[in-house]
């Protein structure tokens, strides 16, 4: 299994220590049943660095690199909490994560290279590991027809195909560093090609997160290959 843990879920400023304790317990329990790789995002902190860097004239590559550094800091914290169940140092490439997953039931990494969001990293990793599913832990807890943060009438879409989801992603993103969306373009393409289902769940609900990782019924959305 591969988990893409959004930075906006990882640190919110509200009861973070309590959440992380529950998350660590849940991830350890899942890893006892299935090999698990966790990719941690940068969230608000990364976006703030990117916003400031863009205002000061940094290139998109430099902005990506700032974001990667933040994701690796978040990954370092999670890996330290999970030790000795996983390497204490977060991994820095998909290849390294694949290699280490043969020795550990649980591995953690952040971003890897400019141009790849942590969602893309998670999708690339899922493809290389031949994962059964990729779970995306988000604040929204699913995929909606409209932004639920601004439109209270937004409807949760419980099931989609990859062509339907691809159209939503392409309409909502343009590839710049620091953009917020439910998943990124490269990640969608890789999952669709490998026919790996994508589950989207509320990341702060550890019980639902565990259910999604274990293939049980969960509250959220599922994007599945057609046919």
Secondary structure, DSSP 4 states (H G I P E B T S, - for coil): -EEEE-HHHH--SSSHHHHHHHHHHHHHHHHTTS-EEEEE--HHHHHHHHHHHHHTT--HHHHHHHHHHHHHHHHHHHHHHHTTSS-SSPB-SHHHHHHHTTT-SEEEE---STT--HHHHHHHHHHHHT-SEEEEEESS-SEESS-TTT-TT--EE-EEEHHHHHHHHHHH----TT---SS-HHHHHHHHHHT-EEEEEETT-HHHHHHHHTT---SEEEEE---
